[in-house]
Amino acid sequence: MMTDKLKVGLIGCGNVVSYGHRPALTTLEDVELVALADITPARREIGKEWFNLDDDQLYEDYKDILAIDEIDVVCVTVPQKFRRQIVLDAFAAGKHVLSEKPISNIPAIASELIQTADDAGLKFGMVHNYHFLPEYRQIKQMLTDGVIGDVRVAMMHFLGVIDYPGAAEYQADWRHTMAAGGGVLMDMIHAVYLSEWLMGAQAEQVMAFVDAPEYAHRAPVIEDLAMLQIAFPTGYASIHMGWGEGTGGVDITGSDGQIRMRYKDYQTSGFNQPVEFYSVDKDWKRTDHAITNLETHTDNIARSFTQLWANFRDAIWNNSEPLATAKAGQRALEIALGAYVSGVTGQVVKLPFDTDHPVYQKGIDGIVDIEAWEHSKTKSASLFGLRGK
């Protein structure tokens, strides 16, 4: 139902709030942050300054935010291992939820959260903000318009992911622990949900090589390189994902042509602006396309969060589905975990998982319960609890 303003409670005040949620929540005139919770006093003080909050709007315990009647929606930005109870409590309190990605470490928990939201009649959206970056919106529109005919293969190059640390006030290296639910692929799951969105269908199979060459000297427990191939009903996608230096961009092949996109300074999506974007038709004629960039890359990112928040606001007020649904978040999670299972077993993995699969029930902690292929690169790297096996 339409109200004057959508009242928001923010649970967690990590780095993503600075460059993403902060510009969104301070730009949209009809969306207002009224309370913030974080277990770390230093992060509460940072949030107080970012949002010009009073002391009585800051909380250590997230449950105090859920008790505020005027709050319509909570945004959950804490690390994924902590999200389950927070999200369940939010739905029990009658709040809509916008969650950072990934939805969870464990598909069974993702399913539980989605069912709880459905039962309560509440909106459950994901911070899949790459949907709103200019290059992907333009590519999606071109595919929808049939510019290159039927989509056959989408190649997502993310081999130059910059390994930025987390908030120092919490734990800077938390993304390199088993608690993160995976490594670079899980952290940059943007490429996974984008592949489904661009293909316009749900994934049916995944196969992958998963390794850790970049940080081998640090005895890593999660991957820093993942090479995926994903099968859809009428096409395929590949995702090349890695922390370090490498190729970035998108190449899409259709029945009547191709689309290519590259980034400034040869970097990877999410870390710089797109600067080259063109299509080639079936007669090998190239057409360059303008890109609706703002002045800087950070401006593009901030706009993507602002548009995502506006889309979620409209979903609540109009009782419609947001573009980035929790169900899409669960599918992306299962594709990523399926890639890990494939890397361990050397086999193609069918999607979605059977609900009794150990990885469906336990995430990467269930990998030790499946039989590893003796030539698995993932096993050789001793990832996901396979050390010493």
C-alpha positions as semicolon CSV with decimal commas, in nm:
position;residue;x (nm);y (nm);z (nm)
1;M;0,000;0,000;0,000
2;M;0,129;0,345;-0,091
3;T;0,269;0,551;0,197
4;D;0,457;0,881;0,209
5;K;0,791;0,711;0,274
6;L;0,931;0,363;0,296
7;K;1,090;0,337;0,641
8;V;1,407;0,129;0,654
9;G;1,612;-0,039;0,923
10;L;1,972;-0,129;0,834
11;I;2,124;-0,437;0,998
12;G;2,500;-0,439;0,944
13;C;2,718;-0,144;0,843
14;G;3,005;-0,291;0,641
15;N;3,191;-0,148;0,343
16;V;2,908;-0,228;0,098
17;V;2,695;0,027;0,281
18;S;2,946;0,301;0,207
19;Y;2,950;0,275;-0,172
20;G;2,608;0,118;-0,229
21;H;2,331;0,150;0,027
22;R;2,443;0,488;0,157
23;P;2,401;0,676;-0,174
24;A;2,071;0,496;-0,238
25;L;1,923;0,566;0,104
26;T;2,034;0,929;0,102
27;T;1,915;0,996;-0,255
28;L;1,566;0,848;-0,278
29;E;1,328;1,104;-0,131
30;D;1,059;0,849;-0,048
31;V;1,292;0,597;0,122
32;E;1,416;0,688;0,470
33;L;1,665;0,511;0,697
34;V;1,532;0,543;1,052
35;A;1,753;0,298;1,246
36;L;2,085;0,115;1,219
37;A;2,219;-0,188;1,404
38;D;2,573;-0,323;1,415
39;I;2,751;-0,528;1,681
40;T;3,068;-0,319;1,641
41;P;3,066;0,022;1,814
42;A;3,309;0,168;1,560
43;R;3,081;0,072;1,270
44;R;2,779;0,223;1,446
45;E;2,968;0,551;1,475
46;I;3,062;0,537;1,107
47;G;2,698;0,474;1,015
48;K;2,587;0,759;1,239
49;E;2,805;0,997;1,040
50;W;2,713;0,853;0,699
51;F;2,338;0,886;0,757
52;N;2,333;1,180;0,999
53;L;2,161;0,970;1,265
54;D;2,102;1,045;1,631
55;D;2,235;0,822;1,907
56;D;1,886;0,689;1,978
57;Q;1,869;0,557;1,620
58;L;2,173;0,330;1,672
59;Y;2,149;-0,021;1,814
60;E;2,379;-0,308;1,899
61;D;2,102;-0,571;1,890
62;Y;1,916;-0,607;1,560
63;K;1,604;-0,717;1,748
64;D;1,563;-0,362;1,874
65;I;1,520;-0,252;1,514
66;L;1,260;-0,520;1,446
67;A;1,059;-0,389;1,741
68;I;1,016;-0,046;1,577
69;D;0,662;-0,040;1,438
70;E;0,719;0,226;1,173
71;I;0,989;0,025;0,995
72;D;0,858;-0,135;0,675
73;V;1,169;-0,312;0,550
74;V;1,504;-0,421;0,686
75;C;1,819;-0,443;0,479
76;V;2,047;-0,723;0,599
77;T;2,414;-0,670;0,513
78;V;2,583;-0,890;0,774
79;P;2,804;-1,181;0,654
80;Q;2,592;-1,465;0,519
81;K;2,660;-1,710;0,801
82;F;2,471;-1,479;1,040
83;R;2,167;-1,405;0,823
84;R;1,927;-1,694;0,884
85;Q;1,794;-1,598;1,227
86;I;1,793;-1,228;1,146
87;V;1,582;-1,283;0,834
88;L;1,346;-1,524;1,010
89;D;1,300;-1,278;1,296
90;A;1,236;-0,997;1,048
91;F;0,958;-1,191;0,878
92;A;0,812;-1,282;1,218
93;A;0,806;-0,909;1,296
94;G;0,618;-0,838;0,972
95;K;0,909;-0,669;0,792
96;H;0,999;-0,702;0,426
97;V;1,364;-0,801;0,372
98;L;1,627;-0,691;0,125
99;S;1,931;-0,915;0,169
100;E;2,288;-0,885;0,053
101;K;2,416;-1,167;-0,165
102;P;2,450;-1,460;-0,144
103;I;2,115;-1,541;0,010
104;S;2,279;-1,796;0,244
105;N;2,565;-2,044;0,255
106;I;2,318;-2,333;0,244
107;P;2,039;-2,405;-0,007
108;A;1,819;-2,569;0,257
109;I;1,828;-2,247;0,458
110;A;1,759;-2,038;0,148
111;S;1,452;-2,252;0,081
112;E;1,338;-2,212;0,442
113;L;1,369;-1,833;0,425
114;I;1,183;-1,811;0,095
115;Q;0,900;-2,029;0,221
116;T;0,873;-1,820;0,539
117;A;0,846;-1,500;0,335
118;D;0,583;-1,653;0,109
119;D;0,381;-1,778;0,406
120;A;0,392;-1,432;0,565
121;G;0,304;-1,251;0,241
122;L;0,621;-1,041;0,263
123;K;0,870;-0,933;-0,003
124;F;1,213;-1,093;-0,001
125;G;1,461;-0,936;-0,241
126;M;1,831;-0,970;-0,315
127;V;2,100;-0,706;-0,357
128;H;2,171;-0,819;-0,713
129;N;2,265;-0,468;-0,814
130;Y;2,455;-0,570;-1,131
131;H;2,113;-0,597;-1,296
132;F;2,116;-0,217;-1,290
133;L;2,467;-0,148;-1,421
134;P;2,443;0,026;-1,760
135;E;2,631;-0,238;-1,960
136;Y;2,410;-0,527;-1,844
137;R;2,086;-0,335;-1,885
138;Q;2,185;-0,251;-2,243
139;I;2,296;-0,605;-2,322
140;K;1,972;-0,745;-2,180
141;Q;1,765;-0,502;-2,388
142;M;1,953;-0,596;-2,704
143;L;1,896;-0,965;-2,637
144;T;1,527;-0,902;-2,568
145;D;1,503;-0,707;-2,894
146;G;1,657;-0,998;-3,084
147;V;1,954;-0,798;-3,213
148;I;2,169;-1,114;-3,241
149;G;1,886;-1,364;-3,279
150;D;1,856;-1,660;-3,044
151;V;2,119;-1,657;-2,770
152;R;2,351;-1,955;-2,799
153;V;2,650;-1,890;-2,568
154;A;2,715;-1,620;-2,306
155;M;3,073;-1,592;-2,181
156;M;3,127;-1,394;-1,859
157;H;3,493;-1,299;-1,800
158;F;3,567;-1,209;-1,437
159;L;3,934;-1,306;-1,409
160;G;4,047;-0,970;-1,273
161;V;3,847;-0,957;-0,949
162;I;4,017;-0,724;-0,702
163;D;4,045;-0,882;-0,359
164;Y;3,935;-0,591;-0,144
165;P;3,937;-0,668;0,231
166;G;3,628;-0,652;0,447
167;A;3,574;-0,395;0,720
168;A;3,879;-0,389;0,947
169;E;3,659;-0,321;1,250
170;Y;3,501;-0,665;1,201
171;Q;3,732;-0,915;1,023
172;A;3,915;-0,801;0,712
173;D;3,977;-1,152;0,572
174;W;3,638;-1,310;0,643
175;R;3,583;-1,379;0,271
176;H;3,879;-1,618;0,278
177;T;3,730;-1,845;0,543
178;M;3,499;-2,146;0,519
179;A;3,237;-1,930;0,693
180;A;3,204;-1,727;0,371
181;G;3,044;-2,031;0,207
182;G;3,293;-2,029;-0,079
183;G;3,564;-1,817;-0,233
184;V;3,579;-1,579;-0,527
185;L;3,283;-1,740;-0,705
186;M;3,058;-1,701;-0,402
187;D;3,182;-1,349;-0,336
188;M;3,124;-1,244;-0,697
189;I;2,805;-1,444;-0,748
190;H;2,691;-1,148;-0,958
191;A;2,821;-1,330;-1,267
192;V;2,609;-1,633;-1,181
193;Y;2,272;-1,460;-1,151
194;L;2,355;-1,246;-1,454
195;S;2,412;-1,557;-1,665
196;E;2,058;-1,679;-1,589
197;W;1,910;-1,335;-1,649
198;L;2,085;-1,285;-1,982
199;M;2,000;-1,637;-2,098
200;G;1,639;-1,584;-1,992
201;A;1,609;-1,932;-1,839
202;Q;1,701;-2,140;-1,536
203;A;2,020;-2,345;-1,534
204;E;1,988;-2,723;-1,569
205;Q;2,350;-2,844;-1,535
206;V;2,692;-2,713;-1,432
207;M;3,045;-2,844;-1,465
208;A;3,363;-2,675;-1,345
209;F;3,728;-2,670;-1,251
210;V;3,789;-2,507;-0,912
211;D;4,139;-2,431;-0,782
212;A;4,346;-2,187;-0,574
213;P;4,667;-2,098;-0,761
214;E;4,674;-1,728;-0,663
215;Y;4,696;-1,792;-0,290
216;A;4,848;-2,141;-0,288
217;H;5,133;-2,009;-0,072
218;R;4,881;-1,921;0,202
219;A;4,735;-2,275;0,234
220;P;4,387;-2,152;0,132
221;V;4,065;-2,327;0,232
222;I;3,849;-2,172;-0,043
223;E;3,902;-2,114;-0,415
224;D;4,047;-1,817;-0,597
225;L;3,982;-1,956;-0,946
226;A;3,664;-2,112;-1,088
227;M;3,597;-2,206;-1,450
228;L;3,230;-2,293;-1,509
229;Q;3,017;-2,415;-1,794
230;I;2,642;-2,395;-1,740
231;A;2,373;-2,562;-1,953
232;F;2,035;-2,397;-2,011
233;P;1,736;-2,538;-2,202
234;T;1,839;-2,370;-2,528
235;G;2,193;-2,245;-2,473
236;Y;2,505;-2,229;-2,261
237;A;2,702;-1,990;-2,044
238;S;3,059;-1,995;-1,923
239;I;3,195;-1,806;-1,624
240;H;3,568;-1,748;-1,580
241;M;3,618;-1,617;-1,227
242;G;3,935;-1,534;-1,037
243;W;4,100;-1,306;-0,786
244;G;4,406;-1,144;-0,942
245;E;4,493;-1,019;-1,290
246;G;4,298;-1,133;-1,591
247;T;4,043;-1,079;-1,864
248;G;3,718;-0,895;-1,796
249;G;3,412;-0,843;-2,009
250;V;3,128;-1,025;-2,180
251;D;3,103;-1,209;-2,514
252;I;2,764;-1,335;-2,631
253;T;2,701;-1,541;-2,945
254;G;2,361;-1,561;-3,107
255;S;2,213;-1,721;-3,415
256;D;2,244;-1,390;-3,605
257;G;2,550;-1,222;-3,457
258;Q;2,748;-1,141;-3,145
259;I;2,789;-0,884;-2,868
260;R;3,120;-0,786;-2,708
261;M;3,186;-0,559;-2,412
262;R;3,511;-0,460;-2,238
263;Y;3,615;-0,240;-1,946
264;K;3,840;0,059;-1,896
265;D;4,205;-0,034;-1,830
266;Y;4,118;-0,394;-1,928
267;Q;3,966;-0,458;-1,585
268;T;3,670;-0,670;-1,471
269;S;3,301;-0,598;-1,416
270;G;3,233;-0,423;-1,087
271;F;3,574;-0,258;-1,071
272;N;3,572;-0,011;-1,360
273;Q;3,350;0,141;-1,628
274;P;3,262;-0,031;-1,957
275;V;3,431;0,151;-2,246
276;E;3,389;-0,077;-2,547
277;F;3,049;-0,213;-2,646
278;Y;2,961;-0,335;-2,993
279;S;2,761;-0,591;-3,186
280;V;2,852;-0,779;-3,503
281;D;2,574;-0,896;-3,735
282;K;2,560;-1,214;-3,942
283;D;2,734;-1,033;-4,228
284;W;3,027;-0,948;-3,998
285;K;2,936;-0,580;-3,984
286;R;3,027;-0,407;-3,657
287;T;2,801;-0,154;-3,485
288;D;2,928;0,040;-3,185
289;H;2,681;0,124;-2,909
290;A;2,689;0,417;-2,668
291;I;2,709;0,331;-2,297
292;T;2,507;0,529;-2,044
293;N;2,796;0,575;-1,804
294;L;2,797;0,838;-1,533
295;E;3,116;1,037;-1,471
296;T;3,291;0,768;-1,264
297;H;3,268;0,397;-1,194
298;T;3,164;0,465;-0,835
299;D;2,880;0,678;-0,969
300;N;2,765;0,382;-1,182
301;I;2,771;0,155;-0,876
302;A;2,584;0,407;-0,661
303;R;2,319;0,446;-0,932
304;S;2,278;0,068;-0,954
305;F;2,201;0,049;-0,581
306;T;1,965;0,345;-0,603
307;Q;1,774;0,184;-0,890
308;L;1,765;-0,150;-0,706
309;W;1,620;0,017;-0,397
310;A;1,363;0,200;-0,611
311;N;1,266;-0,130;-0,772
312;F;1,226;-0,298;-0,432
313;R;1,025;-0,001;-0,302
314;D;0,790;-0,030;-0,598
315;A;0,755;-0,406;-0,543
316;I;0,638;-0,341;-0,188
317;W;0,403;-0,057;-0,275
318;N;0,259;-0,224;-0,587
319;N;0,262;-0,580;-0,450
320;S;0,475;-0,693;-0,745
321;E;0,788;-0,904;-0,777
322;P;1,123;-0,723;-0,752
323;L;1,365;-0,778;-1,038
324;A;1,609;-0,949;-0,801
325;T;1,407;-1,214;-0,619
326;A;1,518;-1,441;-0,336
327;K;1,434;-1,740;-0,557
328;A;1,691;-1,615;-0,808
329;G;1,931;-1,587;-0,517
330;Q;1,877;-1,951;-0,426
331;R;1,929;-2,063;-0,785
332;A;2,255;-1,866;-0,806
333;L;2,369;-2,024;-0,479
334;E;2,300;-2,373;-0,612
335;I;2,485;-2,305;-0,937
336;A;2,791;-2,190;-0,742
337;L;2,778;-2,487;-0,506
338;G;2,716;-2,717;-0,802
339;A;3,038;-2,586;-0,955
340;Y;3,225;-2,675;-0,636
341;V;3,076;-3,026;-0,638
342;S;3,174;-3,066;-1,003
343;G;3,528;-2,954;-0,927
344;V;3,552;-3,218;-0,654
345;T;3,385;-3,507;-0,839
346;G;3,495;-3,433;-1,195
347;Q;3,134;-3,478;-1,307
348;V;2,848;-3,273;-1,447
349;V;2,608;-3,169;-1,169
350;K;2,231;-3,163;-1,228
351;L;2,038;-2,861;-1,102
352;P;1,859;-2,796;-0,879
353;F;2,011;-3,017;-0,609
354;D;1,816;-3,304;-0,463
355;T;1,708;-3,196;-0,117
356;D;1,892;-3,487;0,049
357;H;2,226;-3,395;-0,112
358;P;2,484;-3,314;0,159
359;V;2,574;-2,984;-0,007
360;Y;2,206;-2,884;-0,027
361;Q;2,181;-2,950;0,347
362;K;2,520;-2,813;0,461
363;G;2,671;-2,600;0,185
364;I;3,046;-2,638;0,141
365;D;3,065;-2,817;0,476
366;G;2,890;-3,106;0,300
367;I;3,164;-3,145;0,040
368;V;3,366;-3,375;0,268
369;D;3,069;-3,613;0,259
370;I;3,090;-3,672;-0,118
371;E;3,339;-3,891;-0,300
372;A;3,622;-3,690;-0,455
373;W;3,772;-3,775;-0,793
374;E;4,136;-3,873;-0,747
375;H;4,249;-3,625;-1,015
376;S;4,040;-3,336;-0,884
377;K;4,227;-3,003;-0,884
378;T;4,000;-2,895;-0,600
379;K;4,105;-3,194;-0,392
380;S;4,473;-3,141;-0,478
381;A;4,445;-2,782;-0,352
382;S;4,294;-2,912;-0,024
383;L;3,993;-2,682;-0,049
384;F;3,655;-2,701;0,129
385;G;3,772;-2,922;0,414
386;L;3,944;-3,174;0,184
387;R;4,285;-3,096;0,333
388;G;4,467;-3,416;0,412
389;K;4,203;-3,639;0,253
